[in-house]
Amino acid sequence: LPMLLPSVSHGTGLVLLLGNNGFLTKLLQLPGNIYGLQGIVLGQFLYTAPAAFLLLYHALAEEDYTPHEAAMVLGIPKRRAFLAITLPYMKRDLMAAAFLVFSMSVTDYGIPLSVGGKTETLAVIMYAKVAGRLQFDRGSFIGLLLLLPAVLSFLADSSRKRRVLPHSIRFPERADRKRDRAAMACCILISAVLILPILAFTAVMFMEDYPRSLSFTTAHLSQMWSGKGLSGLKSSVFMAAGGALFGTVAATFAAYAASRTEGGLQRLIHMLSLMVLSVPGLVLGLSYAMAFKKMPFYGTLWLMAVSCSIHFFTTPYLMVYQAFMRMDRDLEATGRILGIPPIRLFADVMLPRVRGEILDMLSFFFMNGMVTISAVVFLAKAQNRPLSLLITQYNDQLNLEGAAVLSFLILTVNFAVRMGLLGCKSIRIKNKTA
């Protein structure tokens, strides 16, 4: 659920929980000093933890059980086996997760705007220089500073050798009540910390005037639905859907060219597709603004959709790239012998085998397009501002009820799209196994 919301919504949730008039502040008699560096750190934890979790989860799911089985036979304690086997195996993924969290935190400005108080970050200063004062020269310099840690993380990740696991044995499921109860308690505690801000702004959108009047009302829902909320929702859905379609098509063809062709062009496409991950959204959005600000399509939803698809390009690209790499390397040679054109081989043989990955790519592009702020903040105009930017605007105006309604709209749309695509994927799997 936290991944279905923009970062500014997490900051809003923290203010509603731990601010001067926050729910937990009043309930537990807390000092309410969430504003400042401590608030930014806590907000970035809520924002970046799900992304790091997914990265480490998939890495642990691929770990081979054979070394652990050998350690059990030799009588090696589990703690020592964990330190000697699992941690070295996870070293690359732990470093990748650390770089990911660092890059996301340094380049995000939604949370610092909400809970930063007088504490400013580079992303906030860049936003103020460009969006507030139109100082593109100073914004460009700050953009270069934001680009440095991301580029260093890309170079560090590229310099490490990648694991090749042709076959691995999964860990067997063994019941252990004591361990399982402790793990369940830990999961419930972490889930509560992540979900509490969502519950906070969900409750506020039904309050008349937080914190002065907590009476139940649905007026904010009707106001947002008939006002800017409806136009923002249309802009967000159009931008996210356009970015999902463009990004999915581009990532599929790029992955095919990088995985099934040979030569220098293959390596160039793969390198560029990976380097996109190193470019922060603020830097990408500023570069688009400077490059196209005199063009007729500047400020259109189409340009924002392209910016979103490029910003989130690498992860979907890797999804389908790995799927193409797992296919038989002799498919093209067999097609040439049988006289099958490469386009027909791609459309009739390869594409049907990556339909699941294509659905995942559509979901990834759409959800991130709905929540992105940094990639479009310098490209949107007043008449087509998406919901994520309207939340920032309402936060600045201290309209927490309006910001809560818009956050809930984004959450609802993303959840519905995600469930719909998961349903299509499960139907496909059933038809395939039938």
C-alpha positions as CSV (number, residue, x, y, z in Angstrom):
1,L,0.0,0.0,0.0
2,P,2.7,2.6,0.7
3,M,4.0,2.2,-2.8
4,L,0.6,3.2,-4.2
5,L,1.0,6.8,-2.8
6,P,3.2,9.8,-3.6
7,S,5.8,10.7,-1.0
8,V,4.0,13.9,0.0
9,S,1.1,11.8,1.2
10,H,3.4,10.0,3.6
11,G,4.6,13.3,4.9
12,T,1.0,14.5,5.3
13,G,0.2,11.3,7.2
14,L,3.1,11.9,9.6
15,V,1.9,15.4,10.3
16,L,-1.6,14.1,11.1
17,L,-0.1,11.5,13.4
18,L,2.8,13.2,15.1
19,G,2.4,16.9,14.4
20,N,1.4,19.5,16.9
21,N,-2.3,18.4,16.7
22,G,-1.6,14.8,15.6
23,F,-3.7,11.9,16.7
24,L,-0.9,10.1,18.4
25,T,0.5,13.4,19.8
26,K,-2.7,14.0,21.7
27,L,-3.4,10.4,22.6
28,L,0.1,9.7,24.0
29,Q,0.9,13.2,25.2
30,L,3.9,13.5,22.9
31,P,5.8,16.7,22.3
32,G,4.8,16.8,18.7
33,N,8.2,17.9,17.3
34,I,8.1,15.8,14.2
35,Y,9.2,18.8,12.1
36,G,12.8,18.9,11.0
37,L,15.4,16.3,10.3
38,Q,13.9,13.6,12.4
39,G,10.6,14.0,10.5
40,I,12.4,13.7,7.1
41,V,14.2,10.6,8.2
42,L,11.0,8.9,9.5
43,G,9.1,9.9,6.3
44,Q,11.9,8.6,4.1
45,F,11.7,5.3,5.9
46,L,8.0,5.0,5.2
47,Y,8.6,6.0,1.6
48,T,11.6,3.9,0.7
49,A,11.2,0.8,2.9
50,P,8.7,-1.0,0.6
51,A,11.1,-0.6,-2.4
52,A,14.0,-2.0,-0.5
53,F,11.9,-4.8,0.9
54,L,10.9,-6.0,-2.6
55,L,14.5,-5.9,-3.8
56,L,15.7,-8.0,-0.9
57,Y,12.7,-10.3,-0.9
58,H,13.2,-11.4,-4.5
59,A,17.0,-11.9,-3.8
60,L,16.3,-14.1,-0.8
61,A,13.6,-16.0,-2.7
62,E,16.3,-17.0,-5.2
63,E,18.9,-18.2,-2.6
64,D,20.0,-21.8,-3.0
65,Y,19.2,-24.1,-0.1
66,T,22.1,-26.5,-0.9
67,P,24.8,-24.7,1.1
68,H,22.5,-24.4,4.1
69,E,21.7,-28.1,3.9
70,A,25.4,-28.9,3.9
71,A,25.9,-26.7,6.9
72,M,23.2,-28.5,8.8
73,V,24.8,-31.9,8.0
74,L,28.1,-30.6,9.3
75,G,26.5,-29.3,12.5
76,I,27.2,-25.6,11.9
77,P,24.9,-23.4,14.0
78,K,22.2,-21.4,12.1
79,R,23.6,-18.1,13.2
80,R,27.0,-18.9,11.9
81,A,25.5,-20.3,8.7
82,F,23.6,-17.0,8.2
83,L,26.7,-14.9,8.7
84,A,28.9,-17.2,6.5
85,I,26.4,-18.1,3.7
86,T,23.4,-15.7,3.5
87,L,25.2,-12.4,4.2
88,P,27.9,-12.9,1.6
89,Y,25.3,-14.0,-0.9
90,M,23.2,-10.9,-0.1
91,K,26.1,-8.5,-0.1
92,R,25.4,-7.1,-3.6
93,D,21.7,-6.8,-3.0
94,L,22.2,-5.1,0.3
95,M,24.5,-2.6,-1.3
96,A,22.0,-2.1,-4.2
97,A,19.2,-1.6,-1.6
98,A,21.3,0.9,0.3
99,F,22.1,2.9,-2.9
100,L,18.4,2.8,-3.9
101,V,17.2,4.1,-0.6
102,F,19.9,6.8,-0.6
103,S,19.1,8.0,-4.1
104,M,15.3,8.0,-3.4
105,S,15.8,10.0,-0.2
106,V,18.3,12.5,-1.6
107,T,16.2,13.3,-4.7
108,D,12.7,13.4,-3.0
109,Y,11.2,16.8,-2.0
110,G,7.7,15.8,-1.1
111,I,8.4,14.6,2.4
112,P,10.8,17.5,3.3
113,L,8.1,20.0,2.1
114,S,5.6,18.3,4.4
115,V,7.6,17.7,7.6
116,G,11.0,19.4,7.0
117,G,10.1,22.7,8.7
118,K,13.1,25.0,8.5
119,T,15.3,22.1,7.4
120,E,16.0,22.3,3.7
121,T,17.4,19.6,1.4
122,L,18.9,20.0,-2.1
123,A,15.7,18.8,-3.7
124,V,13.7,21.4,-1.9
125,I,16.1,24.2,-2.8
126,M,16.1,23.1,-6.4
127,Y,12.3,23.1,-6.5
128,A,12.2,26.6,-5.0
129,K,14.8,28.0,-7.4
130,V,13.1,26.6,-10.5
131,A,9.4,26.5,-9.8
132,G,9.3,29.5,-7.5
133,R,11.9,31.9,-9.0
134,L,12.5,30.4,-12.5
135,Q,16.3,30.4,-11.9
136,F,17.1,27.5,-14.3
137,D,20.8,28.1,-14.1
138,R,21.0,27.6,-10.3
139,G,18.5,24.7,-10.6
140,S,20.8,23.0,-13.2
141,F,23.8,23.3,-10.9
142,I,21.8,21.7,-8.0
143,G,20.6,19.1,-10.5
144,L,24.1,18.1,-11.2
145,L,24.8,17.7,-7.5
146,L,21.7,15.5,-7.2
147,L,22.9,13.5,-10.1
148,L,26.3,12.7,-8.6
149,P,25.3,10.1,-5.9
150,A,23.0,8.4,-8.4
151,V,25.7,8.1,-11.0
152,L,28.2,6.8,-8.3
153,S,25.7,4.1,-7.3
154,F,25.2,3.1,-10.9
155,L,29.0,2.8,-11.4
156,A,29.4,0.8,-8.2
157,D,26.6,-1.5,-9.2
158,S,28.0,-2.0,-12.7
159,S,31.4,-2.8,-11.4
160,R,30.2,-5.8,-9.4
161,K,29.9,-9.2,-11.1
162,R,26.3,-10.4,-11.3
163,R,25.3,-13.7,-9.9
164,V,24.3,-16.4,-12.4
165,L,22.0,-19.0,-10.8
166,P,21.0,-21.6,-13.4
167,H,19.2,-23.7,-10.9
168,S,18.5,-23.3,-7.2
169,I,16.7,-25.4,-4.6
170,R,14.1,-23.6,-2.6
171,F,14.1,-23.6,1.2
172,P,11.7,-26.2,2.6
173,E,8.9,-24.9,4.8
174,R,9.4,-26.1,8.4
175,A,6.9,-25.2,11.1
176,D,8.4,-23.5,14.2
177,R,5.8,-22.0,16.4
178,K,8.2,-19.8,18.4
179,R,10.0,-18.5,15.4
180,D,6.8,-18.0,13.4
181,R,5.0,-16.1,16.2
182,A,8.0,-13.8,16.6
183,A,8.2,-13.2,12.9
184,M,4.4,-12.6,12.7
185,A,4.7,-10.0,15.6
186,C,7.5,-8.3,13.9
187,C,5.6,-8.1,10.6
188,I,2.5,-6.8,12.3
189,L,4.5,-4.1,14.0
190,I,6.2,-3.0,10.8
191,S,3.0,-3.1,8.9
192,A,1.2,-1.0,11.5
193,V,4.0,1.7,11.3
194,L,3.6,1.8,7.5
195,I,-0.2,1.8,7.4
196,L,-0.9,4.2,10.3
197,P,-0.2,7.4,8.1
198,I,-2.6,6.0,5.5
199,L,-5.3,5.5,8.1
200,A,-4.7,9.0,9.5
201,F,-5.4,10.9,6.2
202,T,-8.3,8.5,5.5
203,A,-9.9,9.6,8.7
204,V,-9.2,13.3,8.2
205,M,-11.0,13.5,4.9
206,F,-14.2,12.7,6.7
207,M,-13.7,15.5,9.3
208,E,-15.3,18.9,9.0
209,D,-12.3,21.1,9.8
210,Y,-9.2,19.3,11.3
211,P,-8.2,19.9,14.1
212,R,-10.8,22.5,15.2
213,S,-13.9,20.5,14.3
214,L,-13.8,16.7,14.1
215,S,-17.4,16.2,13.1
216,F,-18.1,13.6,10.4
217,T,-18.8,15.0,7.0
218,T,-18.6,14.0,3.3
219,A,-18.4,17.6,2.1
220,H,-14.7,17.4,1.2
221,L,-15.3,14.4,-1.0
222,S,-18.0,16.2,-3.0
223,Q,-15.9,19.4,-3.2
224,M,-12.8,17.6,-4.5
225,W,-14.9,15.6,-6.9
226,S,-16.6,18.6,-8.4
227,G,-13.6,20.9,-8.3
228,K,-9.9,20.5,-9.1
229,G,-10.0,16.9,-7.9
230,L,-11.9,15.6,-10.9
231,S,-9.7,17.5,-13.5
232,G,-6.6,16.3,-11.6
233,L,-7.8,12.8,-11.6
234,K,-8.3,12.9,-15.4
235,S,-4.9,14.3,-15.9
236,S,-3.3,11.7,-13.6
237,V,-5.1,8.8,-15.2
238,F,-4.3,10.0,-18.8
239,M,-0.7,10.7,-17.9
240,A,-0.2,7.4,-16.1
241,A,-2.0,5.3,-18.8
242,G,-0.1,7.1,-21.6
243,G,3.2,6.5,-19.8
244,A,2.3,2.9,-19.2
245,L,1.5,2.2,-22.9
246,F,4.5,4.1,-24.2
247,G,6.9,2.7,-21.6
248,T,5.7,-0.9,-22.0
249,V,6.2,-0.8,-25.8
250,A,9.5,0.9,-25.6
251,A,10.9,-1.4,-22.8
252,T,9.7,-4.5,-24.7
253,F,11.4,-3.6,-28.0
254,A,14.6,-2.3,-26.1
255,A,14.8,-5.6,-24.1
256,Y,14.3,-7.6,-27.3
257,A,17.1,-5.7,-29.1
258,A,19.4,-6.0,-26.1
259,S,18.9,-9.6,-25.4
260,R,18.3,-11.3,-28.8
261,T,20.6,-9.3,-31.1
262,E,24.4,-9.0,-31.3
263,G,26.9,-6.2,-31.8
264,G,27.7,-2.8,-30.4
265,L,24.1,-1.6,-30.6
266,Q,23.0,-4.3,-28.2
267,R,25.4,-3.2,-25.5
268,L,24.6,0.5,-26.1
269,I,20.8,-0.1,-25.7
270,H,21.4,-2.1,-22.5
271,M,23.8,0.5,-21.0
272,L,21.4,3.4,-21.7
273,S,18.4,1.4,-20.3
274,L,20.3,0.9,-17.1
275,M,21.7,4.4,-16.8
276,V,18.2,5.9,-16.8
277,L,17.8,4.6,-13.3
278,S,20.7,6.9,-12.2
279,V,18.9,10.1,-13.3
280,P,16.7,11.6,-10.5
281,G,13.2,12.6,-11.4
282,L,13.9,16.3,-10.6
283,V,16.9,16.3,-12.9
284,L,15.0,14.6,-15.7
285,G,12.0,16.9,-15.4
286,L,14.3,20.0,-15.4
287,S,16.1,18.7,-18.5
288,Y,12.9,18.2,-20.3
289,A,11.7,21.7,-19.3
290,M,14.9,23.3,-20.5
291,A,14.9,21.3,-23.8
292,F,11.3,21.7,-24.7
293,K,10.0,24.9,-23.0
294,K,9.8,26.7,-26.4
295,M,8.1,23.8,-28.1
296,P,4.3,23.7,-28.7
297,F,4.0,20.4,-26.8
298,Y,5.6,21.8,-23.7
299,G,3.3,21.5,-20.7
300,T,1.1,18.8,-22.3
301,L,0.1,15.6,-20.7
302,W,1.9,13.7,-23.6
303,L,5.3,15.2,-22.6
304,M,4.6,14.4,-18.9
305,A,3.7,10.8,-19.9
306,V,6.9,10.4,-21.8
307,S,8.9,11.9,-18.8
308,C,7.2,9.4,-16.5
309,S,7.9,6.4,-18.7
310,I,11.6,7.4,-19.1
311,H,12.0,8.0,-15.4
312,F,10.7,4.5,-14.4
313,F,12.1,2.7,-17.5
314,T,14.8,0.5,-16.0
315,T,12.9,-1.8,-13.7
316,P,10.3,-2.8,-16.3
317,Y,13.0,-3.1,-18.9
318,L,14.9,-5.6,-16.7
319,M,11.7,-7.6,-16.1
320,V,11.2,-8.4,-19.8
321,Y,15.0,-8.5,-20.6
322,Q,15.4,-11.4,-18.2
323,A,12.4,-13.1,-19.6
324,F,13.8,-12.9,-23.1
325,M,17.2,-14.1,-21.9
326,R,15.6,-17.2,-20.5
327,M,14.3,-18.2,-23.9
328,D,16.1,-20.8,-26.1
329,R,19.0,-19.1,-27.8
330,D,18.4,-21.2,-31.0
331,L,14.9,-19.7,-31.7
332,E,16.2,-17.2,-34.3
333,A,18.3,-19.9,-36.0
334,T,15.3,-22.2,-36.2
335,G,13.2,-19.4,-37.6
336,R,15.7,-18.7,-40.3
337,I,15.9,-22.4,-41.3
338,L,12.1,-22.6,-41.5
339,G,11.9,-19.3,-43.4
340,I,9.9,-17.5,-40.6
341,P,10.5,-13.7,-40.7
342,P,12.0,-12.2,-37.5
343,I,8.9,-10.0,-36.9
344,R,6.6,-12.9,-37.1
345,L,8.8,-15.0,-34.8
346,F,8.8,-12.1,-32.3
347,A,5.0,-11.6,-32.5
348,D,3.9,-15.2,-32.6
349,V,6.4,-17.0,-30.4
350,M,8.2,-14.5,-28.1
351,L,5.5,-12.0,-27.2
352,P,3.0,-14.7,-26.0
353,R,5.7,-16.0,-23.6
354,V,6.2,-12.6,-21.9
355,R,2.5,-11.7,-21.5
356,G,2.8,-11.9,-17.7
357,E,5.8,-9.6,-17.7
358,I,4.0,-7.2,-19.9
359,L,1.1,-7.0,-17.5
360,D,3.6,-6.4,-14.7
361,M,5.2,-3.6,-16.7
362,L,1.8,-1.9,-17.4
363,S,1.1,-2.1,-13.6
364,F,4.5,-0.7,-12.6
365,F,4.4,2.2,-15.1
366,F,0.8,3.1,-14.3
367,M,1.1,3.1,-10.5
368,N,4.4,5.1,-10.5
369,G,2.9,7.5,-13.0
370,M,0.1,8.2,-10.6
371,V,2.3,8.9,-7.7
372,T,5.3,10.7,-9.3
373,I,6.0,14.3,-8.4
374,S,9.5,15.0,-9.3
375,A,9.3,13.9,-13.0
376,V,6.5,16.3,-13.8
377,V,6.7,19.2,-11.4
378,F,8.5,21.4,-14.0
379,L,6.4,20.2,-16.9
380,A,2.8,20.6,-15.7
381,K,0.7,23.7,-16.2
382,A,-2.1,25.1,-14.0
383,Q,-4.9,23.6,-16.1
384,N,-3.5,20.0,-16.2
385,R,-1.8,19.5,-12.9
386,P,-2.0,15.8,-11.8
387,L,-3.3,14.8,-8.4
388,S,0.2,14.3,-6.9
389,L,1.1,18.0,-7.6
390,L,-2.3,19.1,-6.3
391,I,-1.6,17.3,-3.0
392,T,1.6,19.4,-2.6
393,Q,-0.4,22.6,-3.4
394,Y,-3.0,21.8,-0.8
395,N,-0.4,21.0,1.8
396,D,1.2,24.4,1.2
397,Q,-2.3,25.9,1.7
398,L,-2.8,23.9,4.9
399,N,-5.8,22.2,3.3
400,L,-5.1,18.8,4.9
401,E,-8.6,17.5,4.2
402,G,-8.3,18.2,0.5
403,A,-4.9,16.7,0.4
404,A,-6.2,13.6,2.2
405,V,-9.1,13.2,-0.3
406,L,-6.7,13.4,-3.3
407,S,-4.3,10.9,-1.6
408,F,-7.2,8.5,-1.1
409,L,-8.2,8.9,-4.8
410,I,-4.7,8.0,-5.9
411,L,-4.6,5.0,-3.6
412,T,-8.0,3.8,-4.8
413,V,-7.2,4.1,-8.5
414,N,-3.8,2.4,-8.1
415,F,-5.3,-0.4,-6.0
416,A,-8.1,-1.0,-8.5
417,V,-5.7,-1.1,-11.5
418,R,-3.3,-3.4,-9.6
419,M,-6.1,-5.8,-8.7
420,G,-7.4,-5.7,-12.2
421,L,-4.1,-6.6,-13.8
422,L,-3.4,-9.3,-11.2
423,G,-6.8,-10.8,-12.1
424,C,-5.9,-10.8,-15.8
425,K,-2.6,-12.4,-14.9
426,S,-4.2,-15.1,-12.8
427,I,-6.8,-15.9,-15.6
428,R,-3.9,-16.2,-18.0
429,I,-2.1,-18.7,-15.7
430,K,-5.3,-20.7,-15.2
431,N,-5.8,-20.9,-19.0
432,K,-2.2,-21.9,-19.5
433,T,-2.3,-24.7,-17.0
434,A,-5.8,-26.0,-18.0
